């Protein structure tokens, strides 16, 4: 939709840009950045141009660099609009039929729109990607994706993306998205992520992304905030905009600050990660890793009946490693029939502590087992999890992985004994994560950490790969994926798998992946892959994943038993020795640049800090500027020549 220009406003704006001295009207505009209103049109100066909102429809456009672009299409079903009025630096209007009031203004160079609702309802808006010059959409699913809007694969069913709402707290790792146009970019950010979703649709063979927000009084989601920013056309420009927002709002905490608080966090620098089973949980296995030349490792194990012994943990700590349990405080089962020790809780925690749906039934737990355990119920009796923590770390563990808590799936609990909103659920999880990190001094990790959890975490498992929803169905085929036997080396972790082409393409095709997560959070949290997607689980993706690890300056994640340590230990050691000095030098620095060096996007470059580390990865098969296909060059400042790794050799 092309909106008509309010000519008087644009002429005044142009004249102000040409005047050298004297105009009081121009001076006031520059000082206050007050919205300019012409009937139902509101014009607001933003960084890079002027945004215009049509209050009758919530369609948004921008004038920038002599061109007009669409920021959002109209919202449906708004009904009549009240007269637009201004209040200082804010424009206000309402939609009486819907019970919505809107305020719009500029904030730090962005257009900020806030919709407040007096009643339950849903708003589908902004509707993005409609500008005919839109070329690609950037979505922070896992590490991040940049998808050509006319790509047939992503417009089709095999990619598993279109028409599947993505919760901004769990379906995405960060609550923003972006579009690239010819020479220009647009960033969309939703600070009110709880209750908000993003749905990508295919319309006439093009990818459009529409956000939606559910207004709910009980759930305290009555306010919906969206910011719009004009950016450059870098594929990570929207991520840079979000990083800037986090810094300006005091919601970013650096890894250096975390190391200053707890020097043990520095053991993450240069470390690969591995979950250990059977004979790999012993002091002898730790010694074998050390003899192979592995200088840093994070070693995790299930909080089951055969954890690493105190002697094994001591050996790991003496080697410079981190070692500790993988635990979860989010599942409860009947202690008489529970299928794992972590789901057994004392007393009447089962079933009294279960999250209750609106009809009073327990919220079924993950995998259809037991129930989701209410964080409010645990918070009312914190000794339940504190006693458990003391028990599972009695071996001296110096790291702790708390599954689920940072993944962003929050619950409204309708129990009369422990009522809870999703906002309260998040606050509860942050509080207990903070207790683990700050009160207990643990090097702390969690699953697929959203940006909201990064300030209290040191590392993350699962934020690396943009997992397709089709993966979960594929994993349920135990004959192919593997089950949970034998106990000392479950095939679900150890049995190699060849992914179907559509899954491999959706999750691991480097032409589509971009480091949005690392652009925002590289110097805040150490990010790696999911435990069930270990490096050796997917043999055909090994080279791509090794190159990505070096390109993004992020560790690989392994799974080891005694046999795997013998067979794959030398390869792990070779890769870790290459990675370690790069991560030790740049792991606490921001990713300051990313770019494609070839039109097919298969040669990529990253920069960390002020040129401290520059990495060039060739994911293709043809040589590029002396760099063979399947190889990566990493240049540390001061190096005479780049360091080269060809993982398949």
Helices and strands as residue ranges (DSSP letters): H 7-18, H 24-32, E 36-38, E 41-46, E 49-54, E 59-64, E 67-72, E 85-87, E 90-95, E 100-107, E 110-117, E 121-128, E 136-139, E 145-148, H 152-155, G 157-159, E 166-167, E 176-181, E 184-189, E 196-203, E 206-215, E 223-231, H 237-248, H 255-261, G 263-268, E 272-276, G 278-281, H 283-291, E 297-302, H 310-318, E 322-328, E 331-332, G 341-343, H 349-352, G 366-368, E 371-372, H 375-380, H 383-392, E 399-403, H 422-434, I 435-439, E 443-447, G 451-456, E 459-461, H 470-475, H 478-481, H 491-494, H 501-508, H 516-521, E 526-528, G 531-533, G 539-541, H 542-552, E 557-560, H 562-586, E 591-596, E 603-608, E 613-618, E 631-636, E 643-645
